[in-house]
Amino acid sequence: MREARGSTATLVVALVPIAAVVLAACSSGGPTSDTSAPGNASSGDTDGGADPGTASSSSGDGSSGSGAPSGDCAVQQIAPAESGGCAARIVTPRVCELVDLSGGGTYELAWTTDGTGCETPWKVCLGGSPLSDPNSRCVELSTDVNAGITRTGGVVNMTASDFDGLTSADGVYHLLVASFYGSHLGSLGFRVKR
């Protein structure tokens, strides 16, 4: 678990469905079965060190508290939709990482464009499993350097309350970070302990 920095903002997810972001860049707007890795390097807490492209499930605690989750967190539910030369790469969490938010804990959600400036506000979306409009929501984050949000990326703290109202049948949650115009590198699956 990453320790939260004092200067980062806290992510408070608004009740806006994920389709509002996805439809801006995708014609289908629905989940896909694309199994390509979501535009980030593989390290950190993954399924027992397994390659994220082949991991199928992880022992550990999902959010439901009903045993080990059985979902495939490595399957990218929303395919990339890059446009305008700007797409954010999610740095943390990693594919299939177990994010521990129990006991009031926080976790740094971080993304970068590797130096390319993007139009803000950023759209940060969380979704449950199965991923659907009623089981997802997004927040818009404007440039605020003091809060950790710039045109080239950002860092915000996630808490357990950011997942209130989202459900996961298999212990997997999905994250998407998109630029103002909806360009993104697809969703990333991870697990949450609350």
C-alpha positions in Angstrom: 0.0 0.0 0.0 1.3 3.4 -0.9 1.3 6.0 1.8 -0.7 9.1 1.0 1.1 12.4 0.6 -0.2 15.4 2.5 -0.4 17.6 -0.5 -2.7 15.4 -2.6 -6.4 15.9 -3.0 -8.9 13.3 -1.9 -11.0 11.7 -4.7 -14.7 12.2 -4.0 -16.5 10.4 -6.8 -19.5 12.2 -8.3 -22.6 10.2 -9.4 -22.0 10.5 -13.2 -22.0 7.2 -15.1 -18.9 6.0 -16.9 -20.7 6.1 -20.3 -20.5 9.9 -20.3 -16.7 9.6 -20.6 -16.5 6.5 -22.7 -19.1 7.7 -25.3 -17.1 10.8 -25.8 -14.3 8.7 -27.3 -15.9 5.4 -28.2 -18.7 4.6 -30.6 -19.9 1.5 -28.8 -19.8 2.9 -25.2 -20.0 -0.6 -23.7 -17.5 -2.9 -22.1 -15.3 -4.9 -24.4 -13.5 -8.2 -24.1 -10.1 -6.7 -25.1 -7.4 -8.7 -23.3 -4.5 -6.3 -24.0 -2.7 -4.9 -21.1 -3.8 -1.4 -20.2 -0.9 0.9 -21.1 1.2 0.6 -18.0 4.2 -1.3 -16.8 3.6 -4.4 -14.7 5.0 -4.2 -11.2 3.8 -3.9 -7.6 1.2 -6.1 -6.0 -0.2 -8.4 -8.7 -1.6 -11.9 -8.6 1.2 -13.5 -6.7 3.8 -12.0 -9.1 2.0 -13.5 -12.1 2.2 -11.7 -15.4 -0.9 -9.3 -15.6 -1.6 -10.5 -19.1 -2.2 -14.1 -17.8 -3.5 -13.6 -14.3 -7.0 -14.9 -13.8 -7.7 -14.6 -10.1 -6.1 -13.7 -6.8 -6.4 -15.1 -3.4 -7.2 -12.3 -0.9 -10.0 -10.1 0.1 -12.4 -8.6 -2.3 -14.8 -5.9 -1.3 -17.7 -8.2 -0.7 -16.2 -10.0 2.3 -17.5 -13.3 0.9 -14.2 -15.1 0.3 -11.6 -14.9 -2.5 -12.7 -13.0 -5.6 -12.9 -15.0 -8.8 -12.8 -12.3 -11.5 -10.2 -11.8 -14.1 -8.7 -8.4 -13.2 -6.3 -8.5 -16.1 -9.1 -8.3 -18.7 -9.5 -4.7 -19.9 -13.2 -4.0 -19.8 -13.0 -0.7 -21.8 -10.7 -0.6 -24.8 -8.3 2.3 -25.4 -9.7 5.3 -27.3 -6.8 7.7 -27.9 -7.3 10.9 -29.7 -5.7 14.4 -29.9 -2.3 13.1 -28.9 -3.2 12.9 -25.2 -3.9 9.9 -23.1 -3.1 9.2 -19.5 -1.2 6.1 -18.4 -2.3 4.9 -14.9 0.7 4.6 -12.7 -1.0 3.3 -9.5 -2.8 1.0 -8.9 -1.2 -1.7 -11.1 -3.2 -4.3 -12.9 -4.7 -6.7 -10.4 -3.1 -4.9 -7.4 -4.9 -5.3 -4.1 -5.6 -1.8 -2.7 -6.0 -1.9 1.0 -8.5 0.8 2.2 -9.4 -1.0 5.5 -9.3 0.8 8.8 -9.6 4.3 7.2 -6.6 3.8 5.0 -6.0 5.8 1.8 -4.2 4.9 -1.4 -2.6 7.1 -4.0 -4.2 6.9 -7.4 -1.6 8.4 -9.9 -1.6 8.9 -13.6 0.8 10.6 -16.1 1.0 11.5 -19.7 4.8 11.2 -19.6 5.1 14.9 -20.3 2.4 15.7 -22.8 0.1 18.5 -21.7 -3.6 17.7 -21.8 -6.7 19.7 -21.7 -8.3 19.4 -18.2 -10.5 18.7 -16.3 -9.4 15.1 -16.1 -12.2 12.5 -15.9 -11.5 9.8 -13.3 -14.0 7.0 -13.3 -14.5 4.0 -10.9 -16.7 1.1 -11.8 -17.7 -2.2 -10.2 -18.2 -5.6 -11.7 -20.0 -6.2 -13.9 -19.2 -2.8 -15.3 -22.3 -0.8 -16.2 -23.6 2.8 -16.0 -25.5 2.2 -12.8 -22.4 0.5 -11.3 -20.0 3.3 -12.2 -19.3 7.0 -11.6 -16.9 9.7 -12.5 -15.5 12.9 -11.2 -13.9 15.8 -13.1 -10.6 17.1 -11.7 -9.4 20.5 -12.8 -5.7 21.6 -12.9 -4.7 22.4 -9.3 -0.9 22.0 -8.8 -1.2 22.4 -5.0 -3.7 19.5 -4.9 -1.5 17.3 -7.1 -3.4 17.8 -10.4 -1.5 19.1 -13.5 -1.9 19.0 -17.3 0.6 16.1 -17.4 -1.0 13.9 -14.7 -2.2 13.8 -11.2 -2.2 12.2 -7.8 -5.3 11.8 -5.6 -6.1 9.8 -2.5 -8.7 7.1 -2.7 -10.7 6.0 0.4 -13.2 3.3 1.0 -16.0 5.8 0.7 -15.2 6.4 -3.0 -16.5 2.9 -3.6 -19.8 3.4 -1.7 -22.7 2.3 -3.9 -20.5 0.3 -6.3 -20.7 -3.4 -6.2 -18.4 -6.2 -7.5 -19.6 -9.7 -8.0 -16.1 -11.0 -8.5 -14.0 -8.6 -6.3 -12.7 -6.6 -9.2 -13.1 -2.9 -9.7 -12.3 -0.8 -12.8 -10.5 2.5 -13.2 -10.4 4.8 -16.2 -8.6 8.2 -16.5 -9.5 10.3 -19.5 -8.6 13.8 -20.8 -11.2 16.5 -21.2 -12.0 15.3 -24.7 -12.3 11.7 -23.6 -9.0 10.3 -24.8 -7.9 7.4 -22.7 -5.8 4.2 -22.6 -8.6 2.0 -21.5 -9.7 0.7 -18.1 -7.6 -1.1 -15.5 -8.8 -3.8 -13.2 -7.8 -4.0 -9.5 -9.0 -5.4 -6.2 -10.1 -3.4 -3.1 -10.0 -4.4 0.5 -12.4 -2.3 2.7 
